[in-house]
Amino acid sequence: MILRHILHSGKRSGASPDPLFGWFGMLACCTSRPADMTQDMDLERRAKIGDTASQIALARRHESEGQNELAREWYARAAEQGDLYALLSLAKNLLVRSPIKAQPGVNLMRTAAERGDAEALHICAVIASQDVDLPSRWEVALDYVRRSAEAGSSMACRQLLLLAGTEHAPQQTSWSDLARRVDMVRWRAPAPSRIVFESPRIGCSEGFASGAECDWLIARAKPHLKAAEVYDPERQGGILVEHMRNNRDMSFDIVHSDLILIAVRERIAKLALLGSASLEPTMVLHYTPGQRFAPHFDFVDPAAPHLQGEIARNGQRVATFLLYLNGGFESGETDFPTLGWRFKGGRGDAVLFRNVDDSGRPDLRTLHAGLEPNRGEKWVLSQWLREHVHAPAN
Ligand SMILES: O=C(O)CCC(=O)C(=O)O
């Protein structure tokens, strides 16, 4: 009961066993329902009598349909029976799916980590690295990655190798030895930059990221690419507007982040002279020939009455940072038509521009577009920055 108690603070569980549900129900539905519905009911029946595999299958189905409250009920029931995968899934759902319940999600993730789950250990590393109230947060975070590597996460192993600057796990070196070699101060050190335009303020940072970091970010984003959306503040989410953008993208949430990305985010915040909490979720954009992001502004229009709540909640989107993650494609620049200027970085080069002027008003000269590559594929990391702390939607 403990887990469901955390979720509902004593509210009735919608998934409590129904004493009337049983063989009669089964017989009634068998005669009249198509096969998949019969299977659905069978799954639910098995879930209700305590079969953890069915509870998890049902939870996953509800999750894929966006019914997170129901998904949480079923994950919680399977987790109460000791299923570690269900516990991990419940914690992830609470952390990244709506309505977000951050603190219960963190608590359950820690429980899953203490029970030795490799993925939970890694997610705890990400949580620790962002916890500014935690003393020695980067040491704690690295230790979680080390434990995740030891528990069998190949991603944590690859991450430690990259952080330690080694390609192969050296013979007779433990993951602890490797973790001790990592210098997180260097990974988070501010990057050099130069001003390209004073007004609107635009700066470039050649070599902002190493080739290995760029390859890492592409590899992390690639499996999760989806059709790119345009932000819709009324829904607190995205909508498809193909004439505006028809490329693909991936948005990193806490479950899909890692210490390399968090270090990159800290460097971006330093470059922009803003706190890390101002950063929206990092996106990686992917374009092939024919795909583009049409001319647009990144600021939130304060004159639009329906956007005022959004600005009050999250602050103005004051700056945009773009990091080119690969080379070898033709055209595909970031175009600023009003300024008559185009930026095309080599792998690891970045541009940062303010979307508002010195008095905080939207700067119309920042109109910009992601042009399509004529040949090859274009990968860009895009980071929008808010005026103050960016609160996740929940
Ligand atoms: O992909 C590009 O070159 C531009 C991306 C962009 O406009 C944005 O992220 O706001």
The ligand as an SDF file (V2000), in Angstrom:
LIG
                    3D

 10  9  0  0  0  0  0  0  0  0999 V2000
   18.6220   24.8660  -36.9810 O   0  0  0  0  0  0  0  0  0  0  0  0
   18.9070   26.0440  -37.0840 C   0  0  0  0  0  0  0  0  0  0  0  0
   19.8170   26.4520  -37.8150 O   0  0  0  0  0  0  0  0  0  0  0  0
   18.1030   27.0660  -36.3200 C   0  0  0  0  0  0  0  0  0  0  0  0
   17.3620   26.5140  -35.1340 C   0  0  0  0  0  0  0  0  0  0  0  0
   16.4260   27.5450  -34.5530 C   0  0  0  0  0  0  0  0  0  0  0  0
   16.0250   28.4410  -35.2050 O   0  0  0  0  0  0  0  0  0  0  0  0
   15.9830   27.4700  -33.1560 C   0  0  0  0  0  0  0  0  0  0  0  0
   16.2750   26.4770  -32.4840 O   0  0  0  0  0  0  0  0  0  0  0  0
   15.3220   28.4390  -32.7200 O   0  0  0  0  0  0  0  0  0  0  0  0
  1  2  2  0
  2  3  1  0
  2  4  1  0
  4  5  1  0
  5  6  1  0
  6  7  2  0
  6  8  1  0
  8  9  2  0
  8 10  1  0
M  END
$$$$
